[in-house]
Amino acid sequence: MSTVLQHPTHSPDPEATAFARKAYDRLAGRYDLLELPMEWLAFRRWRRRLWGRVKGPRVLEIGVGTGKNIPFYPAGVAVTAIDLSPRMLERARRRAARYPDRTIELLEMDAQTLHFPDNTFDEAAATFVFCSVPDPVLGLKEALRVTKPSGRLHLLEHMRVHPERIGRWMDRLDPLIYRLTGVHIARRTVDNVQRAGWVLEEVTDLAPGGLVRHIVARKPQP
Ligand SMILES: C[S@@+](CC[C@H](N)C(=O)[O-])C[C@H]1O[C@@H](n2cnc3c(N)ncnc32)[C@H](O)[C@@H]1O
């Protein structure tokens, strides 16, 4: 394993990063309740689908939030899970304590500047995270850097839909929704994954128009 750290090509925007942290710190107490209907309707099924594909032995979860993926972590996999928001992480810690048989390390960290050496993890995963990471390409490049060659990235993300007319409306509404919630609704996440250097393996539309997609990508061999 190489221990040489390749620094990102540019630094994250401190103001936007502080804004995202504050938005999720504020939301942390209500997050699980607000998400409950969608969790039961679809998210649980989609989480199971994503984590059913993840292989270890060492996995990075980016943006663990309150730890909703923890029940779906595959047996025998050691997960290092990071998040920007201390309040979200507090809840993830409580959830992780209910699964003493799992190997889970929870760390406060920015996805845009990961404090891990190159090629640390076998695979990386994130669910509903790159809509709020201020610079998603930087975060995805960092995920690429810390994943081993041929390792996979597994994402569940909501994003700009395929139909152009609706997509343009999402573009118009995006700045307002972002100011109110810290979430971007019109990100082109599939393009961003490729721009960061990942090779797409599968993109599956889970919701109409590709509003939510399951993306599997691979780190190319050097
Ligand atoms: C919508 S929540 C999703 C949480 C969890 N993955 C889930 O599926 O419920 C987005 C999470 O991404 C985290 N996040 C946003 N920007 C981040 C960054 N730059 N680095 C690490 N985590 C970040 C937020 O703090 C929040 O916990």
Ligand as a Chemical Component Dictionary entry (heavy atoms), coordinates in Angstrom:
data_LIG
# 
_chem_comp.id                   LIG 
_chem_comp.type                 NON-POLYMER 
_chem_comp.pdbx_formal_charge   0 
_chem_comp.three_letter_code    LIG 
# 
loop_
_chem_comp_atom.comp_id 
_chem_comp_atom.atom_id 
_chem_comp_atom.alt_atom_id 
_chem_comp_atom.type_symbol 
_chem_comp_atom.charge 
_chem_comp_atom.model_Cartn_x 
_chem_comp_atom.model_Cartn_y 
_chem_comp_atom.model_Cartn_z 
_chem_comp_atom.pdbx_ordinal 
LIG C1  C1  C 0  -28.659 13.657 3.313 1  
LIG S1  S1  S 1  -27.482 13.214 4.529 2  
LIG C2  C2  C 0  -27.286 11.479 4.174 3  
LIG C3  C3  C 0  -26.829 10.705 5.380 4  
LIG C4  C4  C 0  -26.727 9.193  5.189 5  
LIG N1  N1  N 0  -25.709 8.861  4.194 6  
LIG C5  C5  C 0  -28.047 8.594  4.797 7  
LIG O1  O1  O 0  -28.133 7.916  3.773 8  
LIG O2  O2  O -1 -29.012 8.797  5.563 9  
LIG C6  C6  C 0  -25.984 13.932 3.910 10 
LIG C7  C7  C 0  -24.809 13.737 4.861 11 
LIG O3  O3  O 0  -23.619 14.145 4.174 12 
LIG C8  C8  C 0  -22.818 14.836 5.099 13 
LIG N2  N2  N 0  -21.893 15.720 4.368 14 
LIG C9  C9  C 0  -22.176 16.807 3.620 15 
LIG N3  N3  N 0  -21.049 17.362 3.149 16 
LIG C10 C10 C 0  -20.029 16.590 3.611 17 
LIG C11 C11 C 0  -18.616 16.654 3.475 18 
LIG N4  N4  N 0  -18.021 17.624 2.776 19 
LIG N5  N5  N 0  -17.875 15.714 4.094 20 
LIG C12 C12 C 0  -18.454 14.725 4.825 21 
LIG N6  N6  N 0  -19.776 14.623 4.990 22 
LIG C13 C13 C 0  -20.564 15.545 4.391 23 
LIG C14 C14 C 0  -23.806 15.609 5.950 24 
LIG O4  O4  O 0  -23.250 16.060 7.173 25 
LIG C15 C15 C 0  -24.912 14.587 6.124 26 
LIG O5  O5  O 0  -24.719 13.795 7.256 27 
# 
loop_
_chem_comp_bond.comp_id 
_chem_comp_bond.atom_id_1 
_chem_comp_bond.atom_id_2 
_chem_comp_bond.value_order 
_chem_comp_bond.pdbx_ordinal 
LIG C1  S1  SING 1  
LIG S1  C2  SING 2  
LIG S1  C6  SING 3  
LIG C2  C3  SING 4  
LIG C3  C4  SING 5  
LIG C4  N1  SING 6  
LIG C4  C5  SING 7  
LIG C5  O1  DOUB 8  
LIG C5  O2  SING 9  
LIG C6  C7  SING 10 
LIG C7  O3  SING 11 
LIG C7  C15 SING 12 
LIG O3  C8  SING 13 
LIG C8  N2  SING 14 
LIG C8  C14 SING 15 
LIG N2  C9  SING 16 
LIG N2  C13 SING 17 
LIG C9  N3  DOUB 18 
LIG N3  C10 SING 19 
LIG C10 C11 SING 20 
LIG C10 C13 DOUB 21 
LIG C11 N4  SING 22 
LIG C11 N5  DOUB 23 
LIG N5  C12 SING 24 
LIG C12 N6  DOUB 25 
LIG N6  C13 SING 26 
LIG C14 O4  SING 27 
LIG C14 C15 SING 28 
LIG C15 O5  SING 29 
# 
